[in-house]
Structures are given as C-alpha cells and as structure tokens.
Amino acid sequence: YRKGSCNKGERRIFGMNLIIVSGVSGVGKSTIVKRFIEENSEKYELARSVTTRKARTENEYYTFVSREEFQALLEEGAFLETNLYQGSKELYGTPGREVERIVAMGRIPVLEIDVNGKRQIESSADQNYFSPISICITAPPATVYRRLMARGEPMKNIVQRLKTAVEEINIADEYDCFVENKDLETAVKDMKAVISGKSATKRPDINKYRNELIDLIHIIQNTEGVGISG
C-alpha cells in the first residue's frame, strides 16, 4: 500500500482537534510520535497515559500508579479511555484532565493508544467536542520481529504480540490514515503529510499484511518450537 495514505477527506483532517496514533508492539510508533512532536512542539503535545505496569526506562512518558490508585481514578470517571492488555494484564488509561490541559495550552493532543482506546474516544467524541483523526502505524513483519527480539522478551511473549498484531490488523480499516515505518525519517515525514491532508487517498492491503504476519508466526513455530494455536 502507499505510505502515508488517508481514506478520509481534507475537511475531516483540517477540522481535527485530537490525534490518535496506534500500532502493534514493535512498529516503532513511540519513536515516530516522539520525533514528530519534537519537530512540532508548538502545535502538538503527547498526552501522558496512566498505567499500572512497572517502568522499563527512566524517560518513559507515563504516570505509573498502583492498581488501587488506577481503580480509584476509574471510579472517579477520570479517564477518557482505558484498556487492559491481556498479555501483561496491566491497565492503561488516558486522563481527561491531561487532554484538557493540552487543549488549554493551545495545542492539539496526541494520544498513543490501541484500537480499543480509539473506539472509546470516538464513541464519546460528540459529547466531548472531539474531532479526532486516527493514524495506524505499521512496519514490515520481519522488522517488528527484530525489534521485539531486541527487547529481550521471552519467545512466547513475542509470539503472543504477533498474534495480537494479526487480530488488530483485521480491524485496521477503521483508521483514517496509515503510515508505514520502514525508516524513521520517512515515517515522520509521512505522518506530517497525512495530518496536513496532503497525501493521496489509497487503501492499504490489509490482507497481504495479515498474511505476512501469519507466515512469520508459522516460521517462528517451526524454528523455535513455540506452541501456537490457530
């Protein structure tokens, strides 16, 4: 498919006041979003998510809380969207006040969330006066695999993430725009293009991408001896 492609009209894009960025583990979405915001910091800002997982590095852009603290925030109605990741069983959420803070600063919030969070945001868009644009980041399956391997995760976790990628790519057509991350500079440039509405309209080849992921899973199964069902 064509990199940096959109399937909605320019009117929708130029009316946006919130950006949703999603992508399976290993596509490099956090790196792309960070670079994009660094180059456009006067206009865009990443909304800080709240999570119950442990910090991996010192510079992660999350607010880390206990499960009890997360539950208390949830009961207060503090979140615009929440999600439980089945692989890690950790909770994530986007606080409404964080988005409000960014808007009050005159910037457009960027939310790095998955498809479940995207659906929650869009379902409440009218009542919250949101006009979101959604971007799905992809990367060649072999690249995703290498990045997951570089994290030092157990092979069974990598397989689970790839299986989740297959499930998520099945509903990727719900997104407005697609950016393929073959190299960082091009991906950031493409992200700028789709947000500005400059890219031509073209649908991604979802079936081809899904089949490539499935083939990769089968290769891992055969070479690593990791049990995979389905």
Accessible surface in RSA format (square Angstrom, percent):
REM  Atomic radii and reference values for relative SASA: ProtOr
REM  Chains: A
REM  Algorithm: Lee & Richards
REM  Probe-radius: 1.40
REM  Slices: 20
REM RES _ NUM      All-atoms   Total-Side   Main-Chain    Non-polar    All polar
REM                ABS   REL    ABS   REL    ABS   REL    ABS   REL    ABS   REL
RES TYR A   1    71.51  33.4  14.32   8.2  57.19 148.8  24.78  18.6  46.73  57.6
RES ARG A   2   125.71  52.8 117.12  59.7   8.60  20.5  33.09  45.2  92.62  56.1
RES LYS A   3    79.91  39.0  67.96  41.7  11.94  28.4  37.81  34.0  42.10  44.8
RES GLY A   4     0.80   1.0   0.00   N/A   0.80   1.0   0.72   2.0   0.08   0.2
RES SER A   5     0.17   0.1   0.09   0.1   0.08   0.2   0.06   0.1   0.11   0.2
RES CYS A   6     4.49   3.4   3.84   4.3   0.65   1.5   4.05  10.3   0.44   0.5
RES ASN A   7    25.36  17.5   5.79   5.6  19.57  47.1   4.27  10.3  21.10  20.4
RES LYS A   8    90.98  44.4  80.33  49.3  10.66  25.4  60.19  54.2  30.79  32.8
RES GLY A   9    49.86  61.5   0.00   N/A  49.86  61.5  37.75 103.6  12.11  27.1
RES GLU A  10    98.96  56.8  93.80  71.0   5.16  12.3  31.64  61.2  67.31  55.0
RES ARG A  11   212.20  89.1 195.42  99.6  16.78  40.0  87.66 119.8 124.53  75.5
RES ARG A  12    66.23  27.8  61.17  31.2   5.06  12.1  33.71  46.1  32.52  19.7
RES ILE A  13     2.41   1.4   2.37   1.8   0.04   0.1   2.37   1.7   0.04   0.1
RES PHE A  14   134.34  67.2 102.29  63.4  32.05  83.4 105.81  64.2  28.53  81.6
RES GLY A  15    44.23  54.5   0.00   N/A  44.23  54.5  30.88  84.8  13.35  29.9
RES MET A  16    23.83  12.3  11.05   7.3  12.78  30.4  11.05   9.4  12.78  16.9
RES ASN A  17    56.42  38.9  54.46  52.6   1.96   4.7  27.75  66.8  28.67  27.7
RES LEU A  18     0.12   0.1   0.12   0.1   0.00   0.0   0.12   0.1   0.00   0.0
RES ILE A  19     0.00   0.0   0.00   0.0   0.00   0.0   0.00   0.0   0.00   0.0
RES ILE A  20     0.00   0.0   0.00   0.0   0.00   0.0   0.00   0.0   0.00   0.0
RES VAL A  21     0.00   0.0   0.00   0.0   0.00   0.0   0.00   0.0   0.00   0.0
RES SER A  22     4.87   4.1   4.87   6.5   0.00   0.0   4.87  10.4   0.00   0.0
RES GLY A  23    13.93  17.2   0.00   N/A  13.93  17.2   4.24  11.6   9.69  21.7
RES VAL A  24    18.73  12.3  12.90  11.7   5.83  14.0  17.95  15.6   0.78   2.1
RES SER A  25    28.25  23.9  20.27  27.1   7.98  18.4   2.41   5.1  25.84  36.2
RES GLY A  26     2.85   3.5   0.00   N/A   2.85   3.5   1.26   3.5   1.59   3.6
RES VAL A  27     0.30   0.2   0.26   0.2   0.03   0.1   0.26   0.2   0.03   0.1
RES GLY A  28    19.72  24.3   0.00   N/A  19.72  24.3  16.42  45.1   3.30   7.4
RES LYS A  29    39.86  19.4  38.87  23.9   0.99   2.4  18.94  17.1  20.92  22.3
RES SER A  30    62.72  53.0  57.94  77.3   4.77  11.0  39.93  85.0  22.78  31.9
RES THR A  31    74.40  52.9  70.16  71.1   4.24  10.1  40.69  54.6  33.71  51.0
RES ILE A  32     0.03   0.0   0.03   0.0   0.00   0.0   0.03   0.0   0.00   0.0
RES VAL A  33     0.47   0.3   0.47   0.4   0.00   0.0   0.47   0.4   0.00   0.0
RES LYS A  34   131.60  64.2 126.93  77.9   4.67  11.1  77.01  69.3  54.59  58.1
RES ARG A  35    68.53  28.8  67.80  34.6   0.73   1.7  10.95  15.0  57.58  34.9
RES PHE A  36     2.65   1.3   2.65   1.6   0.00   0.0   2.65   1.6   0.00   0.0
RES ILE A  37    23.46  13.4  23.46  17.5   0.00   0.0  23.46  16.9   0.00   0.0
RES GLU A  38   102.62  58.9  75.39  57.0  27.23  64.8  41.68  80.6  60.94  49.8
RES GLU A  39    82.55  47.4  47.85  36.2  34.70  82.6  34.93  67.6  47.62  38.9
RES ASN A  40    38.98  26.9  30.30  29.3   8.68  20.9  10.26  24.7  28.72  27.8
RES SER A  41    56.80  48.0  50.09  66.8   6.71  15.5  27.43  58.4  29.37  41.1
RES GLU A  42   148.63  85.3 133.18 100.8  15.45  36.8  64.34 124.4  84.29  68.8
RES LYS A  43   111.91  54.6 109.79  67.4   2.12   5.0  61.93  55.7  49.98  53.2
RES TYR A  44    14.04   6.6  13.24   7.5   0.80   2.1   5.37   4.0   8.67  10.7
RES GLU A  45    30.04  17.2  30.00  22.7   0.05   0.1  17.93  34.7  12.11   9.9
RES LEU A  46    34.66  19.3  33.70  24.1   0.96   2.4  33.70  23.7   0.96   2.6
RES ALA A  47     4.72   4.3   0.43   0.7   4.29   9.8   0.43   0.6   4.29  11.4
RES ARG A  48    80.58  33.8  79.08  40.3   1.50   3.6  15.79  21.6  64.79  39.3
RES SER A  49    13.33  11.3  12.58  16.8   0.74   1.7   2.70   5.8  10.62  14.9
RES VAL A  50     8.08   5.3   8.08   7.3   0.00   0.0   8.08   7.0   0.00   0.0
RES THR A  51     0.00   0.0   0.00   0.0   0.00   0.0   0.00   0.0   0.00   0.0
RES THR A  52    12.48   8.9   0.22   0.2  12.26  29.2   0.22   0.3  12.26  18.5
RES ARG A  53    18.08   7.6  15.94   8.1   2.14   5.1  11.99  16.4   6.09   3.7
RES LYS A  54   175.01  85.4 168.13 103.2   6.88  16.4 111.62 100.5  63.39  67.5
RES ALA A  55    59.11  54.4  31.70  48.9  27.41  62.3  31.70  44.6  27.41  72.6
RES ARG A  56   151.22  63.5 114.48  58.4  36.74  87.5  60.21  82.3  91.01  55.2
RES THR A  57    86.89  61.8  72.32  73.3  14.57  34.7  76.54 102.8  10.35  15.6
RES GLU A  58   175.23 100.6 136.65 103.4  38.58  91.9  59.40 114.9 115.83  94.6
RES ASN A  59   138.84  95.7 109.32 105.6  29.51  71.1  32.74  78.8 106.10 102.5
RES GLU A  60    39.01  22.4  20.64  15.6  18.36  43.7  18.43  35.7  20.57  16.8
RES TYR A  61    84.56  39.5  73.57  41.9  10.99  28.6  58.92  44.3  25.64  31.6
RES TYR A  62    57.47  26.8  50.75  28.9   6.71  17.5  20.27  15.2  37.19  45.9
RES THR A  63    55.80  39.7  51.94  52.7   3.86   9.2  42.35  56.9  13.45  20.3
RES PHE A  64    73.35  36.7  46.07  28.5  27.28  71.0  46.47  28.2  26.88  76.9
RES VAL A  65    26.64  17.5  15.04  13.6  11.60  27.9  20.68  18.0   5.96  16.2
RES SER A  66    48.47  41.0  35.33  47.1  13.14  30.3  42.04  89.5   6.42   9.0
RES ARG A  67   114.60  48.1 110.02  56.1   4.58  10.9  59.92  81.9  54.68  33.1
RES GLU A  68   132.30  76.0 121.47  91.9  10.84  25.8  71.57 138.4  60.74  49.6
RES GLU A  69    93.93  53.9  89.12  67.4   4.81  11.5  37.42  72.4  56.51  46.1
RES PHE A  70     0.65   0.3   0.65   0.4   0.00   0.0   0.65   0.4   0.00   0.0
RES GLN A  71    81.03  45.3  81.03  59.2   0.00   0.0  33.95  72.3  47.09  35.7
RES ALA A  72    46.32  42.6  41.87  64.6   4.45  10.1  44.93  63.3   1.39   3.7
RES LEU A  73    53.22  29.6  53.22  38.1   0.00   0.0  53.22  37.4   0.00   0.0
RES LEU A  74    75.20  41.9  65.18  46.6  10.02  25.2  65.18  45.8  10.02  27.0
RES GLU A  75   133.33  76.5  94.17  71.2  39.15  93.2  41.91  81.1  91.42  74.6
RES GLU A  76   131.21  75.3  92.06  69.6  39.14  93.2  46.67  90.3  84.53  69.0
RES GLY A  77    62.38  76.9   0.00   N/A  62.38  76.9  33.65  92.3  28.73  64.4
RES ALA A  78    29.98  27.6  15.87  24.5  14.11  32.1  26.88  37.9   3.10   8.2
RES PHE A  79    27.27  13.6   2.56   1.6  24.71  64.3   3.14   1.9  24.13  69.1
RES LEU A  80    37.19  20.7  22.27  15.9  14.91  37.5  25.19  17.7  12.00  32.3
RES GLU A  81     7.69   4.4   5.49   4.2   2.20   5.2   2.20   4.3   5.49   4.5
RES THR A  82    32.41  23.1  29.03  29.4   3.38   8.1   5.07   6.8  27.34  41.3
RES ASN A  83    20.54  14.2  14.87  14.4   5.67  13.7   8.63  20.8  11.92  11.5
RES LEU A  84    69.47  38.7  57.50  41.1  11.96  30.1  57.50  40.4  11.96  32.2
RES TYR A  85    80.09  37.4  77.61  44.2   2.48   6.4  59.74  44.9  20.35  25.1
RES GLN A  86   117.55  65.7 106.66  77.9  10.89  25.9  60.88 129.6  56.67  43.0
RES GLY A  87    64.18  79.1   0.00   N/A  64.18  79.1  27.88  76.5  36.30  81.3
RES SER A  88    59.45  50.2  33.89  45.2  25.57  58.9  39.65  84.4  19.80  27.7
RES LYS A  89   115.27  56.2 114.92  70.5   0.35   0.8  82.99  74.7  32.28  34.4
RES GLU A  90    41.48  23.8  41.48  31.4   0.00   0.0   3.13   6.1  38.35  31.3
RES LEU A  91    32.95  18.4  32.95  23.6   0.00   0.0  32.95  23.1   0.00   0.0
RES TYR A  92    34.68  16.2  34.68  19.7   0.00   0.0  22.20  16.7  12.48  15.4
RES GLY A  93     0.33   0.4   0.00   N/A   0.33   0.4   0.09   0.2   0.24   0.5
RES THR A  94     1.19   0.8   1.19   1.2   0.00   0.0   0.55   0.7   0.64   1.0
RES PRO A  95    23.23  16.9  23.23  21.2   0.00   0.0  23.23  19.2   0.00   0.0
RES GLY A  96    11.06  13.6   0.00   N/A  11.06  13.6  10.69  29.3   0.37   0.8
RES ARG A  97   205.00  86.1 199.12 101.5   5.88  14.0  69.77  95.4 135.22  82.0
RES GLU A  98    26.12  15.0  21.57  16.3   4.54  10.8   7.66  14.8  18.46  15.1
RES VAL A  99     2.73   1.8   2.73   2.5   0.00   0.0   2.73   2.4   0.00   0.0
RES GLU A 100   115.07  66.1 108.46  82.1   6.61  15.7  45.34  87.7  69.73  56.9
RES ARG A 101    98.83  41.5  91.21  46.5   7.61  18.1  70.47  96.3  28.35  17.2
RES ILE A 102     0.00   0.0   0.00   0.0   0.00   0.0   0.00   0.0   0.00   0.0
RES VAL A 103    79.81  52.5  71.02  64.3   8.79  21.2  71.02  61.7   8.79  23.8
RES ALA A 104    90.61  83.3  47.53  73.3  43.08  98.0  59.29  83.5  31.32  83.0
RES MET A 105   112.97  58.5  85.42  56.5  27.55  65.6  55.85  47.5  57.12  75.7
RES GLY A 106    65.43  80.7   0.00   N/A  65.43  80.7  36.64 100.6  28.79  64.5
RES ARG A 107    60.63  25.5  53.80  27.4   6.83  16.3   4.54   6.2  56.09  34.0
RES ILE A 108    28.83  16.4  28.49  21.2   0.34   0.8  28.83  20.8   0.00   0.0
RES PRO A 109     0.49   0.4   0.49   0.4   0.00   0.0   0.49   0.4   0.00   0.0
RES VAL A 110     0.00   0.0   0.00   0.0   0.00   0.0   0.00   0.0   0.00   0.0
RES LEU A 111     1.52   0.8   0.53   0.4   0.99   2.5   1.52   1.1   0.00   0.0
RES GLU A 112    37.96  21.8  20.22  15.3  17.74  42.2  10.35  20.0  27.61  22.5
RES ILE A 113    13.07   7.4   7.23   5.4   5.84  14.1  12.92   9.3   0.15   0.4
RES ASP A 114    14.75  10.3  11.76  11.7   2.98   7.1  10.49  24.7   4.26   4.2
RES VAL A 115     9.36   6.2   8.45   7.6   0.91   2.2   8.45   7.3   0.91   2.5
RES ASN A 116    64.84  44.7  62.44  60.3   2.40   5.8  11.33  27.3  53.51  51.7
RES GLY A 117     0.00   0.0   0.00   N/A   0.00   0.0   0.00   0.0   0.00   0.0
RES LYS A 118     3.72   1.8   3.72   2.3   0.00   0.0   0.00   0.0   3.72   4.0
RES ARG A 119   100.83  42.3  95.58  48.7   5.25  12.5  44.37  60.6  56.46  34.2
RES GLN A 120    63.46  35.5  59.04  43.2   4.42  10.5  34.30  73.0  29.16  22.1
RES ILE A 121     0.00   0.0   0.00   0.0   0.00   0.0   0.00   0.0   0.00   0.0
RES GLU A 122    58.22  33.4  43.01  32.5  15.21  36.2  21.97  42.5  36.25  29.6
RES SER A 123    98.17  83.0  53.81  71.8  44.36 102.2  50.10 106.7  48.08  67.4
RES SER A 124    19.59  16.6  18.37  24.5   1.22   2.8  18.26  38.9   1.33   1.9
RES ALA A 125    10.99  10.1  10.91  16.8   0.07   0.2  10.91  15.4   0.07   0.2
RES ASP A 126   131.71  92.3 116.38 115.8  15.32  36.2  41.93  98.7  89.78  89.5
RES GLN A 127   139.81  78.2 110.89  81.0  28.92  68.9  41.44  88.2  98.37  74.6
RES ASN A 128    49.49  34.1  33.50  32.4  15.98  38.5   6.46  15.5  43.03  41.6
RES TYR A 129   186.82  87.2 170.87  97.2  15.95  41.5 130.72  98.2  56.10  69.2
RES PHE A 130    31.29  15.7  18.84  11.7  12.45  32.4  19.27  11.7  12.02  34.4
RES SER A 131    37.26  31.5  33.50  44.7   3.76   8.7  23.75  50.6  13.51  18.9
RES PRO A 132     8.23   6.0   8.23   7.5   0.00   0.0   8.23   6.8   0.00   0.0
RES ILE A 133     0.06   0.0   0.06   0.0   0.00   0.0   0.06   0.0   0.00   0.0
RES SER A 134     0.44   0.4   0.31   0.4   0.13   0.3   0.03   0.1   0.41   0.6
RES ILE A 135     0.00   0.0   0.00   0.0   0.00   0.0   0.00   0.0   0.00   0.0
RES CYS A 136    10.09   7.6  10.09  11.3   0.00   0.0   0.00   0.0  10.09  10.9
RES ILE A 137     2.00   1.1   0.00   0.0   2.00   4.8   0.00   0.0   2.00   5.4
RES THR A 138     4.66   3.3   4.28   4.3   0.38   0.9   4.62   6.2   0.04   0.1
RES ALA A 139     0.02   0.0   0.00   0.0   0.02   0.1   0.02   0.0   0.00   0.0
RES PRO A 140    35.73  26.0  33.06  30.1   2.67   9.7  35.73  29.5   0.00   0.0
RES PRO A 141    12.42   9.0  12.42  11.3   0.00   0.0  12.42  10.3   0.00   0.0
RES ALA A 142    52.91  48.6  50.12  77.4   2.79   6.3  50.64  71.3   2.27   6.0
RES THR A 143    22.25  15.8  22.25  22.6   0.00   0.0  11.82  15.9  10.43  15.8
RES VAL A 144     0.53   0.3   0.53   0.5   0.00   0.0   0.53   0.5   0.00   0.0
RES TYR A 145    43.62  20.4  43.62  24.8   0.00   0.0  34.63  26.0   8.99  11.1
RES ARG A 146   145.03  60.9 138.36  70.5   6.67  15.9  67.74  92.6  77.29  46.8
RES ARG A 147    76.05  31.9  71.11  36.2   4.95  11.8  36.62  50.0  39.43  23.9
RES LEU A 148     0.34   0.2   0.34   0.2   0.00   0.0   0.34   0.2   0.00   0.0
RES MET A 149    86.74  44.9  73.15  48.4  13.59  32.3  70.21  59.7  16.53  21.9
RES ALA A 150    91.50  84.1  48.45  74.8  43.05  97.9  61.67  86.8  29.83  79.0
RES ARG A 151   118.82  49.9  81.22  41.4  37.60  89.5  41.11  56.2  77.70  47.1
RES GLY A 152    65.34  80.6   0.00   N/A  65.34  80.6  34.92  95.8  30.42  68.1
RES GLU A 153    38.77  22.3  24.45  18.5  14.33  34.1  20.85  40.3  17.92  14.6
RES PRO A 154    73.46  53.5  61.25  55.8  12.21  44.4  73.36  60.6   0.10   0.6
RES MET A 155    39.11  20.3  30.78  20.4   8.33  19.8  30.78  26.2   8.33  11.0
RES LYS A 156   147.19  71.8 138.83  85.2   8.36  19.9  81.94  73.8  65.25  69.5
RES ASN A 157    59.89  41.3  57.32  55.4   2.56   6.2   8.17  19.7  51.71  50.0
RES ILE A 158     0.11   0.1   0.11   0.1   0.00   0.0   0.11   0.1   0.00   0.0
RES VAL A 159     6.05   4.0   6.05   5.5   0.00   0.0   6.05   5.3   0.00   0.0
RES GLN A 160    78.23  43.7  77.57  56.7   0.66   1.6  26.93  57.3  51.30  38.9
RES ARG A 161    66.42  27.9  60.92  31.1   5.50  13.1  16.24  22.2  50.19  30.4
RES LEU A 162     0.63   0.3   0.59   0.4   0.04   0.1   0.63   0.4   0.00   0.0
RES LYS A 163    53.61  26.2  51.68  31.7   1.93   4.6  28.83  26.0  24.78  26.4
RES THR A 164    46.38  33.0  46.38  47.0   0.00   0.0  34.62  46.5  11.76  17.8
RES ALA A 165     0.88   0.8   0.69   1.1   0.19   0.4   0.69   1.0   0.19   0.5
RES VAL A 166    21.43  14.1  21.43  19.4   0.00   0.0  21.43  18.6   0.00   0.0
RES GLU A 167   109.11  62.6 102.13  77.3   6.98  16.6  40.37  78.1  68.74  56.1
RES GLU A 168    41.17  23.6  36.65  27.7   4.52  10.8  15.18  29.4  25.99  21.2
RES ILE A 169     8.12   4.6   7.05   5.3   1.07   2.6   8.12   5.8   0.00   0.0
RES ASN A 170    76.43  52.7  50.89  49.2  25.54  61.5  19.58  47.1  56.84  54.9
RES ILE A 171    52.50  29.9  49.21  36.7   3.29   7.9  52.50  37.8   0.00   0.0
RES ALA A 172     1.93   1.8   1.58   2.4   0.35   0.8   1.93   2.7   0.00   0.0
RES ASP A 173    71.40  50.0  59.17  58.9  12.22  28.9  20.69  48.7  50.70  50.6
RES GLU A 174    69.45  39.9  47.78  36.1  21.67  51.6  40.08  77.5  29.37  24.0
RES TYR A 175     7.58   3.5   6.28   3.6   1.31   3.4   5.42   4.1   2.16   2.7
RES ASP A 176     2.37   1.7   2.37   2.4   0.00   0.0   0.27   0.6   2.10   2.1
RES CYS A 177     0.22   0.2   0.22   0.2   0.00   0.0   0.00   0.0   0.22   0.2
RES PHE A 178     1.17   0.6   1.17   0.7   0.00   0.0   1.17   0.7   0.00   0.0
RES VAL A 179     0.00   0.0   0.00   0.0   0.00   0.0   0.00   0.0   0.00   0.0
RES GLU A 180    23.79  13.7  23.19  17.5   0.60   1.4   0.11   0.2  23.68  19.3
RES ASN A 181     5.10   3.5   5.10   4.9   0.00   0.0   0.00   0.0   5.10   4.9
RES LYS A 182   129.40  63.1 100.12  61.4  29.28  69.7  46.33  41.7  83.07  88.5
RES ASP A 183    68.87  48.2  63.11  62.8   5.75  13.6  42.42  99.8  26.44  26.4
RES LEU A 184    48.47  27.0  41.08  29.4   7.39  18.6  41.22  29.0   7.25  19.5
RES GLU A 185   106.55  61.2 100.87  76.3   5.67  13.5  60.48 117.0  46.06  37.6
RES THR A 186    40.97  29.1  38.27  38.8   2.70   6.4  19.19  25.8  21.78  32.9
RES ALA A 187     0.04   0.0   0.00   0.0   0.04   0.1   0.00   0.0   0.04   0.1
RES VAL A 188     3.67   2.4   3.67   3.3   0.00   0.0   3.67   3.2   0.00   0.0
RES LYS A 189   148.25  72.3 145.03  89.0   3.22   7.7  89.41  80.5  58.84  62.7
RES ASP A 190    20.86  14.6  20.79  20.7   0.08   0.2   0.08   0.2  20.79  20.7
RES MET A 191     0.00   0.0   0.00   0.0   0.00   0.0   0.00   0.0   0.00   0.0
RES LYS A 192    77.58  37.8  72.32  44.4   5.26  12.5  39.45  35.5  38.13  40.6
RES ALA A 193    25.07  23.1  21.82  33.7   3.25   7.4  24.90  35.1   0.17   0.4
RES VAL A 194     0.07   0.0   0.00   0.0   0.07   0.2   0.07   0.1   0.00   0.0
RES ILE A 195     6.29   3.6   4.75   3.5   1.55   3.7   4.75   3.4   1.55   4.2
RES SER A 196    34.29  29.0  27.04  36.1   7.25  16.7  31.52  67.1   2.77   3.9
RES GLY A 197     5.94   7.3   0.00   N/A   5.94   7.3   1.90   5.2   4.04   9.0
RES LYS A 198   171.21  83.5 135.62  83.2  35.59  84.7  85.41  76.9  85.80  91.4
RES SER A 199    28.57  24.1   8.81  11.8  19.77  45.5   7.39  15.7  21.19  29.7
RES ALA A 200    45.69  42.0  33.00  50.9  12.69  28.9  43.83  61.7   1.86   4.9
RES THR A 201    97.19  69.1  69.75  70.7  27.44  65.4  46.31  62.2  50.88  76.9
RES LYS A 202   115.28  56.2 108.97  66.9   6.30  15.0  60.78  54.7  54.50  58.1
RES ARG A 203   124.31  52.2 112.25  57.2  12.07  28.7  61.04  83.4  63.27  38.3
RES PRO A 204    11.26   8.2   0.73   0.7  10.52  38.3   0.87   0.7  10.39  64.6
RES ASP A 205    66.83  46.8  57.91  57.6   8.91  21.1  24.32  57.2  42.50  42.4
RES ILE A 206    20.70  11.8  17.93  13.4   2.77   6.7  17.98  12.9   2.72   7.4
RES ASN A 207    87.42  60.3  86.40  83.5   1.03   2.5  16.20  39.0  71.22  68.8
RES LYS A 208   117.66  57.4 112.22  68.9   5.44  13.0  85.46  76.9  32.21  34.3
RES TYR A 209    14.70   6.9  13.47   7.7   1.23   3.2  14.03  10.5   0.67   0.8
RES ARG A 210    56.75  23.8  56.75  28.9   0.00   0.0   8.16  11.2  48.58  29.4
RES ASN A 211    77.09  53.2  76.30  73.7   0.79   1.9  21.09  50.8  56.00  54.1
RES GLU A 212    60.97  35.0  55.60  42.1   5.36  12.8  31.43  60.8  29.53  24.1
RES LEU A 213     0.46   0.3   0.46   0.3   0.00   0.0   0.46   0.3   0.00   0.0
RES ILE A 214    55.65  31.7  55.65  41.5   0.00   0.0  55.65  40.1   0.00   0.0
RES ASP A 215    82.27  57.6  80.26  79.9   2.01   4.8  21.56  50.7  60.71  60.5
RES LEU A 216    21.06  11.7  19.89  14.2   1.17   2.9  20.58  14.5   0.48   1.3
RES ILE A 217    10.17   5.8  10.17   7.6   0.00   0.0  10.17   7.3   0.00   0.0
RES HIS A 218    76.73  41.9  76.73  53.3   0.00   0.0  48.61  50.1  28.11  32.7
RES ILE A 219    98.98  56.3  97.75  72.8   1.23   3.0  98.98  71.3   0.00   0.0
RES ILE A 220     2.82   1.6   2.66   2.0   0.17   0.4   2.82   2.0   0.00   0.0
RES GLN A 221    62.26  34.8  56.90  41.6   5.36  12.8  11.40  24.3  50.86  38.6
RES ASN A 222   122.89  84.7  88.15  85.2  34.74  83.7  26.79  64.5  96.09  92.9
RES THR A 223    99.16  70.5  62.88  63.8  36.28  86.5  62.51  84.0  36.65  55.4
RES GLU A 224    89.42  51.3  61.05  46.2  28.37  67.6   5.75  11.1  83.67  68.3
RES GLY A 225    67.60  83.4   0.00   N/A  67.60  83.4  34.93  95.9  32.67  73.2
RES VAL A 226    23.95  15.8  19.52  17.7   4.43  10.7  23.43  20.4   0.52   1.4
RES GLY A 227    73.92  91.2   0.00   N/A  73.92  91.2  42.55 116.8  31.37  70.3
RES ILE A 228    22.83  13.0   4.16   3.1  18.67  45.0   6.60   4.8  16.22  44.0
RES SER A 229    87.90  74.3  72.31  96.5  15.59  35.9  53.17 113.2  34.73  48.7
RES GLY A 230   109.72 135.3   0.00   N/A 109.72 135.3  78.29 214.9  31.43  70.4
END  Absolute sums over single chains surface
CHAIN  1 A    11997.5       9616.0       2381.5       6247.6       5749.9
END  Absolute sums over all chains
TOTAL         11997.5       9616.0       2381.5       6247.6       5749.9
